[in-house]
Amino acid sequence: MRRFDFPVDLPHAKAVNQTVAEVRRLRVSGIVLAVLFAAAAVWLILIGRAWSFVVAAVVIVAALTAAWVAVWAPRKVGTIQHLYRDSPLVPAVISELRPRGMTLLALVDIAKPETGVHRYALVARDVTAVPGHRVQVGERVPCVAVLSDRTTRNTSGAWQMVSPMPIAWGTRDASVLREAAAAIDETEWKVVEGKLSLSDEVTARDERRLVLDPKDLPSDLR
């Protein structure tokens, strides 16, 4: 697994990194729901009826679940430094421009390390901006691929959740962006650039990814 180590600019990342923002929104939503459910549970208990106690018990469980999500989400994702340090470096290109942003199309090996095989897929992510890059289709945007599972019961041998995260969301340094792009094999850049026409097909899928047939890949990526 290829990694790229660089000093993360935390103020910059907190300002522009959409992954950080998504976790923050999930945490806030969990806290708000926990408070609302807790208030509802208190009200139901104060009613003092048999049925209200039953409903209150259910609402208390919902409040605890929401509170758990608020605590669990940041821990599950990890710190921004952790994500950049431990996630694989992958190539991505701007595949589509939209009124409020753009779509990134990345080439990611979604196979888990213990499988001993490669399973390359095109993965799409909509973003609002990638600082330090030109806003044009075909622009190379080095990323890390944030990999995780929805459940612990995944036995498919492939990561269930894959999200490209631009290096540009972690640094303002243009030289770091150039080094990251250069650290990715030219073969991989050519593959993802050659698949730009598949962007619409990838984004139309629920998982926003399309597993590639090994026969359609260069021999060194099979």
Residue pairs with C-beta under 8 A, 6 or more apart in sequence:
1 88
1 113
2 88
2 89
2 183
2 184
3 85
3 86
3 87
3 88
3 89
3 144
4 84
4 89
4 142
4 144
4 167
4 179
4 180
4 183
5 85
6 84
6 167
6 170
6 171
6 173
6 176
6 179
6 180
7 171
8 80
8 81
8 84
8 170
8 171
9 170
9 171
9 172
9 173
10 80
10 81
12 131
12 169
12 170
12 171
12 172
13 20
13 80
13 169
13 170
14 20
14 80
16 129
16 131
16 168
16 169
17 80
17 165
17 169
17 170
18 127
18 128
18 169
19 77
19 80
19 83
19 146
19 163
19 165
19 169
20 80
23 73
23 74
23 77
26 69
26 70
26 73
27 69
27 70
27 73
27 74
28 70
29 70
30 66
30 67
30 68
30 69
30 70
30 71
30 73
31 66
31 67
31 70
33 62
33 63
33 66
34 63
34 64
34 66
34 67
34 70
37 59
37 60
37 62
37 63
37 66
38 60
38 63
40 56
40 59
41 56
41 59
41 60
41 63
44 52
44 53
44 55
44 56
44 59
45 52
45 53
45 56
76 148
77 83
77 146
77 148
78 86
80 170
83 144
83 146
83 165
84 144
84 165
84 167
84 170
87 144
87 145
87 146
87 147
87 165
88 108
88 109
88 144
88 145
88 147
89 142
89 143
89 144
89 167
89 180
89 183
89 184
90 106
90 107
90 108
90 109
90 142
90 143
90 144
90 145
90 164
90 184
90 188
91 106
91 107
91 140
91 142
91 143
91 184
91 188
91 189
91 191
91 192
92 104
92 105
92 106
92 107
92 140
92 141
92 142
92 143
92 164
92 166
92 192
93 104
93 105
93 137
93 138
93 139
93 140
93 141
93 189
93 192
93 193
93 196
94 102
94 103
94 104
94 105
94 130
94 133
94 135
94 136
94 137
94 138
94 139
94 141
95 102
95 103
95 104
95 105
95 124
95 137
95 196
95 199
96 102
96 103
96 137
96 199
96 200
96 203
97 135
97 136
97 137
98 126
100 128
101 126
101 127
101 128
101 129
102 126
102 127
102 130
102 135
103 124
103 125
103 126
103 127
103 199
103 203
104 124
104 125
104 126
104 127
104 130
104 141
104 143
104 164
104 166
105 122
105 123
105 124
105 192
105 195
105 196
105 198
105 199
105 202
106 122
106 123
106 124
106 125
106 143
106 145
106 164
106 192
107 120
107 121
107 122
107 123
107 188
107 191
107 192
107 195
108 120
108 121
108 122
108 123
108 145
108 162
108 164
108 209
109 118
109 119
109 120
109 121
110 119
110 120
110 121
110 123
110 147
110 158
110 159
110 162
110 209
110 211
111 117
111 118
111 119
111 157
111 158
112 157
112 158
112 159
114 157
115 157
115 158
117 157
118 214
118 221
118 222
119 157
119 158
119 211
120 191
120 211
120 212
120 214
120 217
120 221
121 162
121 209
121 210
121 211
121 212
122 192
122 195
122 198
122 202
122 209
122 210
122 212
123 145
123 162
123 163
123 164
123 202
123 208
123 209
124 199
124 202
124 203
124 208
124 209
125 163
125 164
125 208
126 203
127 166
130 139
130 141
130 166
130 168
130 169
131 168
131 169
131 172
132 168
132 172
132 174
132 177
133 139
133 140
133 141
133 166
133 168
133 177
137 196
138 193
138 196
140 181
140 189
141 166
141 167
141 168
142 166
142 167
142 177
142 180
142 181
142 183
142 184
143 164
143 165
143 166
143 167
144 164
144 165
144 167
145 162
145 163
145 164
145 165
146 161
146 162
146 163
146 164
146 165
147 159
147 161
147 162
148 159
148 160
148 161
149 159
149 160
149 161
150 160
150 161
151 160
154 160
162 209
167 176
167 177
167 180
168 177
171 177
187 218
187 220
187 221
188 221
191 217
191 218
191 221
195 212
198 210
201 210
202 208
202 209
202 210
214 221
214 222
